[in-house]
Amino acid sequence: MNLPPIFDYLGPLSVGLVRTIEVGAGAILLSFILAFIAGIGRLARWRIIRWSSRVYVEFFRGTSILVQLFWLYFVLPKLGLQIPPIAAGILALGLNGGAYGSEIVRGALQSFPKGQWEAATALNLSAVSTMFDVVLPQAIRTMLPPFSNLSIEVLKGTALVSLISVTDLTYAGYQIYSRTYRPLEIFSLTLLMYLGLAICLTSVFRALERWAARGIDRRTMP
C-alpha cells in the first residue's frame, strides 16, 4: 500500500498558513489597541466617552462576527467604500476581539487597589500620569493570561475569511480536498498547523508573563 503524498500538500497549505498568520497578526494587534481604548474609555470621567465605548462593546459582542464580516465585505461597497478581502477580515476580527478584550482591560483596571490610586493623588499625579505610569504597568500582568486566550480565539476566527475568498489555511485545505478527495490527510495537517500556531502564541504570552513578573518584582524591591 502506497503512503499518501502528504508532502505534496505542504506547499499549498504553507501558502495558506502565511496568509493566516498575516490576517491573525493584524487582527490580534487591532484587537489589543481597541481593547485598551474601549476598556479605558469605559472608565472615563466624560459620559460621552463612556457611552461611546459601551455602544461599541455591546454592538460587537451582541452581533455575529460572521455577519459583521459579510457586512464589511459585501455591504460597504454598496455604500461606496470598497475594502479588500484581507482588510475586511482583519477589521472584522479586530473589532470583535477588541470588544471582548475591552472587558479584560476594564476588569483589570477596576480590580486595581484603591490605595495606590489615592497614593498617586497624594503625590499630585494627574489622572493620565497615574493611569499610564502607575496603573497600567501593573495591571498588564493581570491582563496577559486572558489576552492569551483572546489571541487564540482571534487566530481560530481567521478561518472565517475563507468565506470571502481569502486563500488562508482553511481555504487552501478545502481547495486541495476538492481536487484530491483525501479529507483525512489534508484536514489533519490543517488542524496540526492551527495547533502549532496556537502553541506558538501561548509560548509568547508565557514569556511575556515571566517578563512582566520580573518587572513587577524589581519595582517592589526595597
ChimeraX commands (.cxc) that place a marker at each C-alpha (Angstrom):
marker #1 position 0.00,0.00,0.00 radius 0.5
marker #1 position 1.44,3.35,-1.06 radius 0.5
marker #1 position 1.66,6.10,1.52 radius 0.5
marker #1 position -0.44,9.18,0.74 radius 0.5
marker #1 position 1.60,12.01,-0.78 radius 0.5
marker #1 position 1.39,14.17,2.35 radius 0.5
marker #1 position 4.41,16.24,1.40 radius 0.5
marker #1 position 2.67,17.27,-1.83 radius 0.5
marker #1 position 0.08,19.09,0.28 radius 0.5
marker #1 position 2.53,21.01,2.46 radius 0.5
marker #1 position 3.42,23.57,-0.20 radius 0.5
marker #1 position -0.12,24.83,-0.90 radius 0.5
marker #1 position -1.03,24.61,2.79 radius 0.5
marker #1 position 2.05,26.64,3.69 radius 0.5
marker #1 position 0.88,29.42,1.37 radius 0.5
marker #1 position -2.43,29.47,3.22 radius 0.5
marker #1 position -0.59,29.31,6.54 radius 0.5
marker #1 position 1.33,32.50,5.71 radius 0.5
marker #1 position -1.90,34.28,4.86 radius 0.5
marker #1 position -3.49,33.07,8.11 radius 0.5
marker #1 position -0.52,34.45,10.05 radius 0.5
marker #1 position -0.87,37.80,8.26 radius 0.5
marker #1 position -4.57,38.09,8.99 radius 0.5
marker #1 position -4.18,36.77,12.54 radius 0.5
marker #1 position -1.32,39.11,13.43 radius 0.5
marker #1 position -3.16,42.15,12.09 radius 0.5
marker #1 position -6.41,41.21,13.82 radius 0.5
marker #1 position -4.71,40.48,17.16 radius 0.5
marker #1 position -2.83,43.79,17.08 radius 0.5
marker #1 position -6.03,45.69,16.23 radius 0.5
marker #1 position -7.89,43.80,18.97 radius 0.5
marker #1 position -5.38,44.86,21.60 radius 0.5
marker #1 position -5.39,48.51,20.51 radius 0.5
marker #1 position -9.20,48.69,20.54 radius 0.5
marker #1 position -9.38,46.74,23.80 radius 0.5
marker #1 position -7.26,49.33,25.60 radius 0.5
marker #1 position -9.08,52.27,24.03 radius 0.5
marker #1 position -12.55,50.91,24.84 radius 0.5
marker #1 position -11.55,49.45,28.22 radius 0.5
marker #1 position -10.09,52.74,29.44 radius 0.5
marker #1 position -12.96,54.60,27.79 radius 0.5
marker #1 position -15.47,52.62,29.87 radius 0.5
marker #1 position -13.90,54.16,32.99 radius 0.5
marker #1 position -13.51,57.71,31.65 radius 0.5
marker #1 position -14.90,60.70,33.52 radius 0.5
marker #1 position -16.74,62.03,30.50 radius 0.5
marker #1 position -20.11,60.46,29.86 radius 0.5
marker #1 position -19.85,60.69,26.06 radius 0.5
marker #1 position -16.65,58.62,26.09 radius 0.5
marker #1 position -18.16,56.02,28.45 radius 0.5
marker #1 position -21.33,55.85,26.35 radius 0.5
marker #1 position -19.45,55.56,23.03 radius 0.5
marker #1 position -17.23,52.79,24.41 radius 0.5
marker #1 position -20.19,50.89,25.77 radius 0.5
marker #1 position -22.10,51.12,22.46 radius 0.5
marker #1 position -19.07,49.75,20.61 radius 0.5
marker #1 position -18.60,46.88,23.06 radius 0.5
marker #1 position -22.26,45.87,23.23 radius 0.5
marker #1 position -22.72,46.05,19.45 radius 0.5
marker #1 position -19.77,43.86,18.52 radius 0.5
marker #1 position -20.31,41.40,21.38 radius 0.5
marker #1 position -24.01,41.15,20.64 radius 0.5
marker #1 position -23.86,40.50,16.90 radius 0.5
marker #1 position -22.46,37.62,14.88 radius 0.5
marker #1 position -18.85,38.01,13.78 radius 0.5
marker #1 position -19.73,36.24,10.53 radius 0.5
marker #1 position -22.44,38.80,9.76 radius 0.5
marker #1 position -20.02,41.58,10.71 radius 0.5
marker #1 position -17.53,40.18,8.21 radius 0.5
marker #1 position -20.15,39.92,5.47 radius 0.5
marker #1 position -21.38,43.44,6.23 radius 0.5
marker #1 position -17.89,44.90,5.86 radius 0.5
marker #1 position -17.13,42.97,2.69 radius 0.5
marker #1 position -20.49,42.98,0.88 radius 0.5
marker #1 position -22.40,45.99,2.24 radius 0.5
marker #1 position -19.74,48.70,2.43 radius 0.5
marker #1 position -19.05,48.54,-1.34 radius 0.5
marker #1 position -22.75,49.31,-1.89 radius 0.5
marker #1 position -22.19,52.44,0.22 radius 0.5
marker #1 position -19.21,53.46,-1.90 radius 0.5
marker #1 position -16.40,52.07,0.27 radius 0.5
marker #1 position -14.52,49.15,-1.23 radius 0.5
marker #1 position -12.45,47.11,1.24 radius 0.5
marker #1 position -10.01,44.39,0.13 radius 0.5
marker #1 position -10.89,40.94,1.50 radius 0.5
marker #1 position -7.85,40.71,3.79 radius 0.5
marker #1 position -8.52,44.19,5.22 radius 0.5
marker #1 position -12.18,43.27,5.78 radius 0.5
marker #1 position -11.11,40.12,7.64 radius 0.5
marker #1 position -8.63,41.94,9.85 radius 0.5
marker #1 position -11.14,44.70,10.58 radius 0.5
marker #1 position -13.99,42.33,11.46 radius 0.5
marker #1 position -11.85,40.11,13.68 radius 0.5
marker #1 position -10.12,43.10,15.27 radius 0.5
marker #1 position -13.34,44.95,16.05 radius 0.5
marker #1 position -14.90,41.83,17.52 radius 0.5
marker #1 position -11.82,40.86,19.51 radius 0.5
marker #1 position -11.39,44.41,20.77 radius 0.5
marker #1 position -14.92,44.40,22.17 radius 0.5
marker #1 position -14.23,41.27,24.20 radius 0.5
marker #1 position -10.75,42.44,25.14 radius 0.5
marker #1 position -12.08,45.72,26.50 radius 0.5
marker #1 position -13.76,43.80,29.31 radius 0.5
marker #1 position -10.40,42.27,30.20 radius 0.5
marker #1 position -8.87,45.75,30.42 radius 0.5
marker #1 position -11.80,47.20,32.34 radius 0.5
marker #1 position -11.83,44.34,34.84 radius 0.5
marker #1 position -8.08,44.56,35.45 radius 0.5
marker #1 position -8.24,48.33,36.00 radius 0.5
marker #1 position -11.25,48.11,38.32 radius 0.5
marker #1 position -9.53,45.45,40.44 radius 0.5
marker #1 position -6.53,47.71,40.98 radius 0.5
marker #1 position -6.08,48.60,44.69 radius 0.5
marker #1 position -7.71,51.91,45.55 radius 0.5
marker #1 position -4.86,52.70,47.92 radius 0.5
marker #1 position -2.49,53.15,45.00 radius 0.5
marker #1 position -4.93,55.50,43.27 radius 0.5
marker #1 position -5.09,57.53,46.46 radius 0.5
marker #1 position -1.30,57.48,46.83 radius 0.5
marker #1 position -0.89,58.77,43.28 radius 0.5
marker #1 position -3.39,61.53,44.01 radius 0.5
marker #1 position -1.49,62.43,47.19 radius 0.5
marker #1 position 1.68,62.74,45.09 radius 0.5
marker #1 position -0.18,65.21,42.86 radius 0.5
marker #1 position -0.02,62.96,39.80 radius 0.5
marker #1 position -2.50,63.71,37.05 radius 0.5
marker #1 position -5.13,61.14,36.08 radius 0.5
marker #1 position -3.30,60.43,32.81 radius 0.5
marker #1 position 0.06,60.04,34.55 radius 0.5
marker #1 position -1.48,57.79,37.20 radius 0.5
marker #1 position -3.06,55.59,34.54 radius 0.5
marker #1 position -0.03,55.17,32.29 radius 0.5
marker #1 position 2.82,55.34,34.84 radius 0.5
marker #1 position 1.31,53.54,37.83 radius 0.5
marker #1 position -1.81,51.55,36.99 radius 0.5
marker #1 position -1.27,50.06,33.53 radius 0.5
marker #1 position 2.27,48.71,34.08 radius 0.5
marker #1 position 0.92,46.62,36.98 radius 0.5
marker #1 position -2.50,45.80,35.52 radius 0.5
marker #1 position -0.98,44.42,32.32 radius 0.5
marker #1 position 0.37,41.48,34.32 radius 0.5
marker #1 position -3.22,40.57,35.20 radius 0.5
marker #1 position -4.37,41.04,31.62 radius 0.5
marker #1 position -1.82,38.78,29.95 radius 0.5
marker #1 position -3.42,35.34,30.65 radius 0.5
marker #1 position -6.89,36.32,29.35 radius 0.5
marker #1 position -5.28,38.17,26.44 radius 0.5
marker #1 position -3.54,34.92,25.55 radius 0.5
marker #1 position -6.92,33.18,25.33 radius 0.5
marker #1 position -8.34,36.07,23.32 radius 0.5
marker #1 position -5.46,35.89,20.85 radius 0.5
marker #1 position -6.06,32.20,20.25 radius 0.5
marker #1 position -9.77,32.84,19.70 radius 0.5
marker #1 position -8.95,35.55,17.17 radius 0.5
marker #1 position -6.49,33.22,15.47 radius 0.5
marker #1 position -9.09,30.47,15.16 radius 0.5
marker #1 position -11.57,33.05,13.86 radius 0.5
marker #1 position -9.32,33.71,10.87 radius 0.5
marker #1 position -10.83,30.60,9.28 radius 0.5
marker #1 position -13.92,32.73,8.57 radius 0.5
marker #1 position -12.05,34.79,5.97 radius 0.5
marker #1 position -12.12,31.74,3.72 radius 0.5
marker #1 position -15.80,32.59,3.17 radius 0.5
marker #1 position -14.85,35.83,1.41 radius 0.5
marker #1 position -12.31,34.08,-0.86 radius 0.5
marker #1 position -9.17,34.81,1.13 radius 0.5
marker #1 position -6.74,31.94,0.49 radius 0.5
marker #1 position -5.98,31.26,4.13 radius 0.5
marker #1 position -5.13,27.90,5.65 radius 0.5
marker #1 position -8.74,26.72,5.74 radius 0.5
marker #1 position -9.42,27.81,2.17 radius 0.5
marker #1 position -6.20,26.20,0.92 radius 0.5
marker #1 position -7.10,22.96,2.67 radius 0.5
marker #1 position -10.55,22.89,1.11 radius 0.5
marker #1 position -9.12,23.61,-2.36 radius 0.5
marker #1 position -6.72,20.68,-2.06 radius 0.5
marker #1 position -9.51,18.44,-0.75 radius 0.5
marker #1 position -11.77,19.35,-3.71 radius 0.5
marker #1 position -9.06,18.10,-6.07 radius 0.5
marker #1 position -7.79,15.05,-4.20 radius 0.5
marker #1 position -10.71,13.88,-2.02 radius 0.5
marker #1 position -8.32,12.97,0.82 radius 0.5
marker #1 position -10.01,14.60,3.83 radius 0.5
marker #1 position -8.11,12.61,6.48 radius 0.5
marker #1 position -4.62,13.71,5.43 radius 0.5
marker #1 position -5.47,17.25,4.38 radius 0.5
marker #1 position -7.65,18.35,7.27 radius 0.5
marker #1 position -5.45,16.55,9.80 radius 0.5
marker #1 position -2.49,18.59,8.53 radius 0.5
marker #1 position -4.64,21.72,8.67 radius 0.5
marker #1 position -5.58,21.02,12.28 radius 0.5
marker #1 position -1.95,20.44,13.22 radius 0.5
marker #1 position -0.92,23.72,11.62 radius 0.5
marker #1 position -3.56,25.64,13.58 radius 0.5
marker #1 position -2.43,23.83,16.72 radius 0.5
marker #1 position 1.18,24.80,16.04 radius 0.5
marker #1 position 0.20,28.46,15.69 radius 0.5
marker #1 position -1.78,28.32,18.94 radius 0.5
marker #1 position 1.16,26.74,20.78 radius 0.5
marker #1 position 3.48,29.47,19.47 radius 0.5
marker #1 position 1.07,32.16,20.67 radius 0.5
marker #1 position 0.79,30.52,24.09 radius 0.5
marker #1 position 4.58,30.37,24.38 radius 0.5
marker #1 position 4.90,34.06,23.51 radius 0.5
marker #1 position 2.40,35.07,26.17 radius 0.5
marker #1 position 4.01,32.85,28.81 radius 0.5
marker #1 position 7.32,34.56,28.08 radius 0.5
marker #1 position 5.59,37.94,28.40 radius 0.5
marker #1 position 4.08,36.87,31.73 radius 0.5
marker #1 position 7.51,35.93,33.06 radius 0.5
marker #1 position 8.96,39.23,31.83 radius 0.5
marker #1 position 6.10,41.20,33.42 radius 0.5
marker #1 position 6.52,39.31,36.70 radius 0.5
marker #1 position 10.21,40.17,36.82 radius 0.5
marker #1 position 9.39,43.79,36.09 radius 0.5
marker #1 position 6.87,43.94,38.95 radius 0.5
marker #1 position 9.32,42.24,41.31 radius 0.5
marker #1 position 12.00,44.82,40.51 radius 0.5
marker #1 position 9.54,47.65,41.12 radius 0.5
marker #1 position 8.56,46.27,44.53 radius 0.5
marker #1 position 12.12,45.61,45.76 radius 0.5
marker #1 position 13.24,47.98,48.53 radius 0.5
marker link #1:1,2 radius 0.2
marker link #1:2,3 radius 0.2
marker link #1:3,4 radius 0.2
marker link #1:4,5 radius 0.2
marker link #1:5,6 radius 0.2
marker link #1:6,7 radius 0.2
marker link #1:7,8 radius 0.2
marker link #1:8,9 radius 0.2
marker link #1:9,10 radius 0.2
marker link #1:10,11 radius 0.2
marker link #1:11,12 radius 0.2
marker link #1:12,13 radius 0.2
marker link #1:13,14 radius 0.2
marker link #1:14,15 radius 0.2
marker link #1:15,16 radius 0.2
marker link #1:16,17 radius 0.2
marker link #1:17,18 radius 0.2
marker link #1:18,19 radius 0.2
marker link #1:19,20 radius 0.2
marker link #1:20,21 radius 0.2
marker link #1:21,22 radius 0.2
marker link #1:22,23 radius 0.2
marker link #1:23,24 radius 0.2
marker link #1:24,25 radius 0.2
marker link #1:25,26 radius 0.2
marker link #1:26,27 radius 0.2
marker link #1:27,28 radius 0.2
marker link #1:28,29 radius 0.2
marker link #1:29,30 radius 0.2
marker link #1:30,31 radius 0.2
marker link #1:31,32 radius 0.2
marker link #1:32,33 radius 0.2
marker link #1:33,34 radius 0.2
marker link #1:34,35 radius 0.2
marker link #1:35,36 radius 0.2
marker link #1:36,37 radius 0.2
marker link #1:37,38 radius 0.2
marker link #1:38,39 radius 0.2
marker link #1:39,40 radius 0.2
marker link #1:40,41 radius 0.2
marker link #1:41,42 radius 0.2
marker link #1:42,43 radius 0.2
marker link #1:43,44 radius 0.2
marker link #1:44,45 radius 0.2
marker link #1:45,46 radius 0.2
marker link #1:46,47 radius 0.2
marker link #1:47,48 radius 0.2
marker link #1:48,49 radius 0.2
marker link #1:49,50 radius 0.2
marker link #1:50,51 radius 0.2
marker link #1:51,52 radius 0.2
marker link #1:52,53 radius 0.2
marker link #1:53,54 radius 0.2
marker link #1:54,55 radius 0.2
marker link #1:55,56 radius 0.2
marker link #1:56,57 radius 0.2
marker link #1:57,58 radius 0.2
marker link #1:58,59 radius 0.2
marker link #1:59,60 radius 0.2
marker link #1:60,61 radius 0.2
marker link #1:61,62 radius 0.2
marker link #1:62,63 radius 0.2
marker link #1:63,64 radius 0.2
marker link #1:64,65 radius 0.2
marker link #1:65,66 radius 0.2
marker link #1:66,67 radius 0.2
marker link #1:67,68 radius 0.2
marker link #1:68,69 radius 0.2
marker link #1:69,70 radius 0.2
marker link #1:70,71 radius 0.2
marker link #1:71,72 radius 0.2
marker link #1:72,73 radius 0.2
marker link #1:73,74 radius 0.2
marker link #1:74,75 radius 0.2
marker link #1:75,76 radius 0.2
marker link #1:76,77 radius 0.2
marker link #1:77,78 radius 0.2
marker link #1:78,79 radius 0.2
marker link #1:79,80 radius 0.2
marker link #1:80,81 radius 0.2
marker link #1:81,82 radius 0.2
marker link #1:82,83 radius 0.2
marker link #1:83,84 radius 0.2
marker link #1:84,85 radius 0.2
marker link #1:85,86 radius 0.2
marker link #1:86,87 radius 0.2
marker link #1:87,88 radius 0.2
marker link #1:88,89 radius 0.2
marker link #1:89,90 radius 0.2
marker link #1:90,91 radius 0.2
marker link #1:91,92 radius 0.2
marker link #1:92,93 radius 0.2
marker link #1:93,94 radius 0.2
marker link #1:94,95 radius 0.2
marker link #1:95,96 radius 0.2
marker link #1:96,97 radius 0.2
marker link #1:97,98 radius 0.2
marker link #1:98,99 radius 0.2
marker link #1:99,100 radius 0.2
marker link #1:100,101 radius 0.2
marker link #1:101,102 radius 0.2
marker link #1:102,103 radius 0.2
marker link #1:103,104 radius 0.2
marker link #1:104,105 radius 0.2
marker link #1:105,106 radius 0.2
marker link #1:106,107 radius 0.2
marker link #1:107,108 radius 0.2
marker link #1:108,109 radius 0.2
marker link #1:109,110 radius 0.2
marker link #1:110,111 radius 0.2
marker link #1:111,112 radius 0.2
marker link #1:112,113 radius 0.2
marker link #1:113,114 radius 0.2
marker link #1:114,115 radius 0.2
marker link #1:115,116 radius 0.2
marker link #1:116,117 radius 0.2
marker link #1:117,118 radius 0.2
marker link #1:118,119 radius 0.2
marker link #1:119,120 radius 0.2
marker link #1:120,121 radius 0.2
marker link #1:121,122 radius 0.2
marker link #1:122,123 radius 0.2
marker link #1:123,124 radius 0.2
marker link #1:124,125 radius 0.2
marker link #1:125,126 radius 0.2
marker link #1:126,127 radius 0.2
marker link #1:127,128 radius 0.2
marker link #1:128,129 radius 0.2
marker link #1:129,130 radius 0.2
marker link #1:130,131 radius 0.2
marker link #1:131,132 radius 0.2
marker link #1:132,133 radius 0.2
marker link #1:133,134 radius 0.2
marker link #1:134,135 radius 0.2
marker link #1:135,136 radius 0.2
marker link #1:136,137 radius 0.2
marker link #1:137,138 radius 0.2
marker link #1:138,139 radius 0.2
marker link #1:139,140 radius 0.2
marker link #1:140,141 radius 0.2
marker link #1:141,142 radius 0.2
marker link #1:142,143 radius 0.2
marker link #1:143,144 radius 0.2
marker link #1:144,145 radius 0.2
marker link #1:145,146 radius 0.2
marker link #1:146,147 radius 0.2
marker link #1:147,148 radius 0.2
marker link #1:148,149 radius 0.2
marker link #1:149,150 radius 0.2
marker link #1:150,151 radius 0.2
marker link #1:151,152 radius 0.2
marker link #1:152,153 radius 0.2
marker link #1:153,154 radius 0.2
marker link #1:154,155 radius 0.2
marker link #1:155,156 radius 0.2
marker link #1:156,157 radius 0.2
marker link #1:157,158 radius 0.2
marker link #1:158,159 radius 0.2
marker link #1:159,160 radius 0.2
marker link #1:160,161 radius 0.2
marker link #1:161,162 radius 0.2
marker link #1:162,163 radius 0.2
marker link #1:163,164 radius 0.2
marker link #1:164,165 radius 0.2
marker link #1:165,166 radius 0.2
marker link #1:166,167 radius 0.2
marker link #1:167,168 radius 0.2
marker link #1:168,169 radius 0.2
marker link #1:169,170 radius 0.2
marker link #1:170,171 radius 0.2
marker link #1:171,172 radius 0.2
marker link #1:172,173 radius 0.2
marker link #1:173,174 radius 0.2
marker link #1:174,175 radius 0.2
marker link #1:175,176 radius 0.2
marker link #1:176,177 radius 0.2
marker link #1:177,178 radius 0.2
marker link #1:178,179 radius 0.2
marker link #1:179,180 radius 0.2
marker link #1:180,181 radius 0.2
marker link #1:181,182 radius 0.2
marker link #1:182,183 radius 0.2
marker link #1:183,184 radius 0.2
marker link #1:184,185 radius 0.2
marker link #1:185,186 radius 0.2
marker link #1:186,187 radius 0.2
marker link #1:187,188 radius 0.2
marker link #1:188,189 radius 0.2
marker link #1:189,190 radius 0.2
marker link #1:190,191 radius 0.2
marker link #1:191,192 radius 0.2
marker link #1:192,193 radius 0.2
marker link #1:193,194 radius 0.2
marker link #1:194,195 radius 0.2
marker link #1:195,196 radius 0.2
marker link #1:196,197 radius 0.2
marker link #1:197,198 radius 0.2
marker link #1:198,199 radius 0.2
marker link #1:199,200 radius 0.2
marker link #1:200,201 radius 0.2
marker link #1:201,202 radius 0.2
marker link #1:202,203 radius 0.2
marker link #1:203,204 radius 0.2
marker link #1:204,205 radius 0.2
marker link #1:205,206 radius 0.2
marker link #1:206,207 radius 0.2
marker link #1:207,208 radius 0.2
marker link #1:208,209 radius 0.2
marker link #1:209,210 radius 0.2
marker link #1:210,211 radius 0.2
marker link #1:211,212 radius 0.2
marker link #1:212,213 radius 0.2
marker link #1:213,214 radius 0.2
marker link #1:214,215 radius 0.2
marker link #1:215,216 radius 0.2
marker link #1:216,217 radius 0.2
marker link #1:217,218 radius 0.2
marker link #1:218,219 radius 0.2
marker link #1:219,220 radius 0.2
marker link #1:220,221 radius 0.2
marker link #1:221,222 radius 0.2
view
